[in-house]
Structure formats: structure tokens, C-alpha cells
Amino acid sequence: MSKSINPRPELPKRFYAEVTVSEGEGGHAILLDGRPVKTPARRPLAIPSRAVADAVAAEWEAQGERIDPATMPVTRLVNTVVDAIADDPDPVRTDVARYAETDLLFYRAGDPARLVERQRDRWDPILEWVHQRLGARFLLAEGVMHVAQPEPSLRAVARHVADFADPFAVAALHQVTTLTGSALLALALADGHVTAEEAWSLAHLDEDWNIEQWGADAEAEIRRALRWEEMQAAALILAGR
């Protein structure tokens, strides 16, 4: 007898007709038929930025007969901020700073020569920007063998990350960092030194090289597209900090 497979839980039906944004003392609220949206933890969803609130409202408006959270990256991120980060952003800031210990941009290919050159041409300018912006220099390594970074440089990154006081910005910075594998790219994006598209391309330099050589994998492309939506959600929040 074959084992039964649990089907995906049925998505909730759309229960509202109108989506609006209301500005109040705590920020912008999303209203569904005049009733404010709450987070999964049943907290009031108050968003400081009108642009971010409009993006959340657009996601709710775009839902069809069923409400699918997988299609709502901005909503998911702001829910995370309110429920899990706003009360104490310090651990998240600390986690971002720790990424600088093993940042993507430090680990370089030894060959082929064209990939080595591409990494140098595209990643080195970010490291130079970090030096100019933070006064920090880092050591590069060939391959994946860990290399300990200078403590003064790590402290410089930590000080810069500590300047992010708004929990929404902290959450967005963390999301970009984890999506790209680079705290330095996240800081460059937050500072307006690179666009979201540029940071995304830099983070996928090695992956794109492999695609050029061997072709793309359909499932990997789908996963990457979903991550790109999360990247855009975080970039939207950082743009309004």
C-alpha cells in the first residue's frame, strides 16, 4: 500500500475588496475594507515609509481568489521586522557585521584567467569604495580556505553597521547580506554606491560565469528569481532609510 502524501495546505480565500493605506501616529497602516492588517503575531502593522507601505498594499491588492504569502516578499519582510526584530535589532546588526569576516568578495578563483580578471575588475572597486568610506582594508584568498581579516577593519564595519538604527533598515540590510553573501555589497547598496541590480550581478558573478560555460539550470533559475524578489523588497526599504 502506497503512503499518502500530505497536500500543500489550502491557501486562505481573499476576504476583502478594497486595499488602502492610512497614515497614523505609529506609521502607515494597511487597511483591508477599512480594517488594519496585523502581523502573524497579531501585532499592528505600522510601516514608517509611505513607499514601502504602498508596496505592501500593492501586494495585497494583487492577490487573486486565494492569498499566497509566497507572492508577497515586501509583506513578509515587514512582518519579520515587526514580529522578530523591532524589539531588539542588536543581534541582527551583529550578524551582518560578522559576515565581513568571510565576505564573498574576499575569496577569489585561481583560474581560469578570464574569471580571475572578471572578479578583479568587478569586485576590487567595491573593496576600494569600502576603504575610502570606512578606512578598512581586507585580505584576499584564493579558493575557500578561511583567511582571518584585520581586526581594525572588522571593527570599522561593525561601527558602520551600528549606525543603522531603524529596525526596518537593519532587517533589509541583513536580507541583502544573506542573499548576496556579502555585507560589503549590502553596505554599498544602502549607501547608494551601487544599485540593487548591480549588487545582485556582483553577487552572482561566479554563478553567471558557470552559466556561460555550461548553461542554465531551470530549477536554479526559478530559485534565483524568487531570491531576486526578496532582494528587491529589501532594496526598497533601504532606499527609504
Secondary structure, 3 states (H helix, E strand, C coil): CCCCCCCCCCCCECCCCCEEEEEECCEEEEEECCEECECCCCCECCECCHHHHHHHHHHHHCCCCECCHHHCHHHHHHHHHHHHHCCCCHHHHHHHHHHHHHCHHHEECCCCHHHHHHHHHHHHHHHHHHHHHHCCCCCCEECCCCCCCCHHHHHHHHHHHHCCCCHHHHHHHHHHHHHHCCHHHHHHHHCCCCCHHHHHHHHCHHHHHHHHHHCCCHHHHHHHHHHHHHHHHHHHHHHCC
